[in-house]
């Protein structure tokens, strides 16, 4: 009895010491203002998941006048939420010492939106005027030209204002499936036709977690804990009580509405943005060599990347595909 009691006391003391250890401070930069598309990370902060993993995480929002990506390689941030796989390839090409460690979105939320009756199938978009941003022209539009024969002469600049699209019924505009269709419906009073590029072959990963190579080498345990806790945050945000995250999102971005946040969750689930394909078995954040190679080959064929690029340096599978959190998905 005395021996058993002493063992229990020793265990309790060890547990107390572990709990008393200071949390690792982590700064995570997003690429835009706080919104539903960042919900999993905010959830992990708000519901204490990061703290359970020994992390004190500060989310540093991006925005139109903020470039968080440049703060990662110089050590001002520990992790960064990159938009898509092309940014990881660009880091390799530019010799920037960053690397993708997880893909929170299996599908890029990028869509083209058309007026009802103007584009019944994807190829119909080619006959319309397209409002596409400068960034879109350098990325997904190159794929549209190579694989579907889209014409650059049909493109007009997209200024993140839906009014030109609303005024021209023979046009289509870019957007995110989680936001712009909702905004068009509110402003125009109609439900637009939505084409998710990912469902037509544009298979880039999106909303990736990037970090520095030196952090992967020197603090792999820290990277693993951040990746795992972020995945659990996404499960809880999509399938659990999202109110803690949404409250924190609105604190960071007071212009965000409850209606848009609710719509974002619905659309992310409906289109399988976060949890589909490989993540169904391997867990949220999943990545595979085959998926990376498929998109790289596609972008080389489109002329957006050089075939000589050592694309495998853009990512590591060390921290993903472990099934973390899959039990939180509703049966």
Buried (B, 14 or more C-beta within 10 A) or exposed (E): EEEEEEEEEEEEEEEEEEEEEEEBEBBBBBBBBBBBBBBBBBBBBBBEBBBEBBBEBEBBBBEEEBEBBEBBBEEEBBBBBBBBBBBBBBBBBEEBBBBBBBBBBBBBBBBBBBBEEBBEEBEBBBEBBBBBBEBBBEBBBBBBBBBEEBEEEBBBEBEEEBEBBBEBEEBBBBBBBBBBBBBBBEEBEEEBBBBBBBBBBBBBBBBBBBBBBEBBEEBBEBBBBBBBBBBBBBBBBBBBEBEBBBEBBBEBBEEBEEEBBBBBBEBBBEBBBBBBBBBBEBBBBBBBEEBBEBBBEBBBBBEBBEEEBEBEBBBBBEBBBBBBBBEBBEE
